């Protein structure tokens, strides 16, 4: 099983002809998985196509470097049980 890491994604998204910065922190195992989740999340939340999203930087960060409260709380859990 792969080790879960914390990633910080920085980039630009085009909203109403203006490029705006974004920073998203997500747990995951691979960079390709994280990039796809960012495209999916921003596309559904802001109705953007992938052409209007530019990912500039993806890096692995330590849990102590996390700034988002929900990510910090998620990292403190022992396990997650998902019900369908």
C-alpha positions, 0 to 999 in steps of 0.5 A: 500500500502506498503512503499517504502524503500531503500535497500543496497545489498552487496555480491560476484559474480564469474567472471572468477574463481574470486570472486568479491565484489558488492554493489547495492542500490535499492528501493523496498518494500520487501527483497525478491523482492530486492534479486530477482531483484539483481539475475536477474540484475547481471545474465543478465548483467554479464551472471551469474547463481544464483550459481555464485552470493552470497548475504551476506548482505541486509539492509534498509538504509536511503536516506541520506546514498545512494551513487548512484546518480541515486538512489538519483534522483529517491528518489526525484521524487513525482511519476513515470509514466510508459508507455508501 
